[in-house]
Amino acid sequence: MLSRIDLPGARPLMFFEAGQLLLQRLRMRAWHASVGAD
């Protein structure tokens, strides 16, 4: 909890970046799946 006081907004940014990476992986997986289906 101390990190939140030291760097306000650092934790939300980490969650945001992690979410973006997760979306990219899901998108790539879905894209490969659609390409494989064709």
N, C-alpha and C positions, 0 to 999 in steps of 0.2 A: 504493500500500500504506500510505502514511502516513495517508490518510484513515481507514483502519480503526482506527488507533491513536487518532486524534483523536476520532472518533465511533464507538465500538463499538456495533454493532446498527443503525447508520444504513443500511448497505449491505443487510443482509437485509430491512429495512423497505422499501427502495426496490424490491427484487425482489418483495416481497409485494404492494406497491401496483401494480407493473407487471403482475403476474399477475392481480390482481383486475380491472384495466382490460381485460386481454386476454380474461378469462372473460366480462366484460360484453359485449364486442364480439361474441364467438362466440355468446353466448346471443341477442343481438339479431338476429344474422344468421340463426341457426337459427329463431328465432321468425318473422322476416319470410318465411323460406323456407316454413315450415309454413303460414303465413297465405296466401301466394301459391299454394300447392298447393291449398288449399281454394277 
